Amino acid sequence: MKITPEHNERIAKMTFSSVYPHYITKVESKGRTIEELHQVIEWLTGFDAQKLQELIDKKVTFETFFKRAKLNPNAHLIKGVICGYRIEEIENPLTKQTRYLDKLVDELAKGKKMEKILRQ
């Protein structure tokens, strides 16, 4: 699928708090926990549960969310297809980072071992 400037803009303006409940539903419906979800998010962004809640309460956009994040140096190891897009081919940094997070949540929900998800 082709990523358009409009698609990138839509992701940038979307609030993390609007997507977070869907992440919870997805992982819990597959038998994983919120703590595991937080572990995955913290690995990627550096945000602990308290900082994450603060960002949710402030209703920050994904643009702000990833501007404040300290992206894991191994994030580039996240590869594959998510939401119909091949991560390695995404040129817009914010869209790529957002898809990194989507991919990690997807892997968690699919039952992958934490060591694999966290690229260890």
N, C-alpha and C positions, 0 to 999 in steps of 0.2 A: 504494500500500500504506500501511496505517496503522502508525505507529510507536507501540509500547506502552511503558509504563514498564519492563516486564520486558526488552524489547529494549534499551532504553537502559542498563539495569543490566548486561546481558550484555556489551555493548560495553565499558563502563567497567571491568569485571573481567577482560576478555580481555588476555592479555599481548602486547605488541608482538612479542616474540621468537617467539611461536607463529604469527604471521601473516607475519613478515618472509621466511621461506624460500619462502612461496607467492608473494610479490611477486617474488623473484628468479627463481623458476621461470617465472612468467608473462612477465616481460620478456625473459629469455634465450631462451625458446622462440620468441619473435617476433623474435629477432635484435638485441635491445638489450642493453646492458651493465649490470653492477652499478654502474659509475661513473656512468652516466646515471641509474640509479635513485637513487643517493646524491645526485646533483645536484638531482633533483626533491624528494627528502625535505628536503634542506638549504634549498631555496628556500622550502618551506612552513613548516618548523619552526625553521630556524636551526641545526640539529644537523649538524656536520661528521661525517666517517666515524668519527673517533676517539670522539666523544661518542655517536654512534649505537651503536657497539660496546659502549661502557660501559653504555648503557641495556639493550641486548640481554643482556649478561652478568648484569646485576642483575635481569633478568626483570620489568621494570616493566610495570604495567598501562597500557592506553591512557589511563586517567584521569591517572596520574602522567606519562606520556609527554607529553600535551598541556598539563598544568599547567606543566611545565618548558620547553615550547616557546615560542619568540617567533614567533608566527604572522605570516606575511608580510602586510603591509597590503593587498596585492592578492588575498588569498585569497578575498574576497567575490566576485571575478570568476569563480570556479569554479562553473559552473552545469551543469545537465543531469540525466540520470537515471543512477544507479548502484545496482546490486543491487536494482532495482525501486523505488527511492525518488528523488523529485525533490529534489535538494539544496536548492533555494531554499525548499522547504516544510518542511524539518526544523527543529523548534523547539529541541530540546535541543542546546546548544552543543557538547558533547563528541561526540555522535553526528554532528553536522554536520561537525566537524573531522575525524573519522575517515573520513567519506564523502568529504571533500575529498581526503584522501590516497588513498583507493581510486580516485577519479576520475582523479587525476594518474597513478597507476600504470597504469590502464586506457588512458589516452591515450598513454602511453609505449609500451605493448605494441601499440597499434593503429598505431604508426608516425607519429604526429603529430610535426611539427617541434618542437624544443625551445623555440624562441621562442614558439610558440603555447601549449605546455604551461605555460611560465613566465609566461604572460600579459604578454608584452612587446610 
